[in-house]
Structure formats: structure tokens, C-alpha cells
Amino acid sequence: METHGEDLRAEIQGQPGAEELLAALKTNYRRAELSAGDRAMLDYAVTLTRTPAAMREEDVTALRAAGLDDAAIHDVAQVTALFNYYNRIADGLGIDPEP
């Protein structure tokens, strides 16, 4: 999370509430001030990561209701799956993610 946190910090540096947003995202994104689309995207990614078999059509419907189009939904699913894959490879091989 530290590496990605620094990337996000660079993107939002100087914006009001940037440090508070980073702190909230590191501890519990549900406490962060996020747009409906960002919150729905993170909810979807968490469900897909933790309980992929529990995914339902309603999960995609919630993304659409939050303003994401089909291309954005596809991107969220792909990026979430890809990072889950990378993390499992790293964990399986004992790679230290942040040496």
C-alpha cells in the first residue's frame, strides 16, 4: 500500500484534504470522502477480491447506478483481477512486495 499511496499522493498533491484522503484510504476506504462512482468501484473490487463466488448481477448494476459505463466496469474487473493475480504469484513465491 505504501508504494501505491505514494503514487496517489503525487497525483493529488496540493488538493484540499489530500492527506486525510490518503489516511482514510489506508485504514478504511469507507470512511473516505469519495464520489459515488469511486465508492462503488472499491466496493466491487473488494467483493471480487475477497469473495469472488459471491459476485452477482447487482454488483454490476450498482456500478452502472453510480455512473460507470460498460467500458469502465470492464476496466475495474480487469484491473482487480490482474492485481489479485500478481499478488497471488508474489505471495506464492515469497516475494517481498516492498523491500
RAQUIRA-V358353 format. One record per backbone hydrogen bond with DSSP energy under -0.5 kcal/mol. NH is the residue of the N-H (numbers start at 1). CO is the residue of the C=O. Records with the same first field share a line. If there is no record, write none. Layout:
NH: CO ; CO
This chain:
5: 1
6: 2
7: 3
8: 4
9: 5
10: 6
11: 7
12: 8
13: 9
15: 12
18: 15
21: 17
22: 18
23: 19
24: 20
25: 21
26: 22
27: 23
28: 24
31: 28
32: 29
34: 32
39: 35
40: 36
41: 37
42: 38
43: 39
44: 40
45: 41
46: 42
47: 43
48: 44
49: 45
50: 46
51: 47
54: 51
55: 52
59: 56
60: 56 ; 57
61: 57
62: 58
63: 59
64: 60
65: 61
66: 62
67: 64
68: 63
73: 69
74: 70
75: 71
76: 72
77: 73
78: 74
79: 75
80: 76
81: 77
82: 78
83: 79
84: 80
85: 81
86: 82
87: 83
88: 84
89: 85
90: 86
91: 87
92: 88
93: 89
94: 90 ; 91
95: 90
97: 95
99: 96
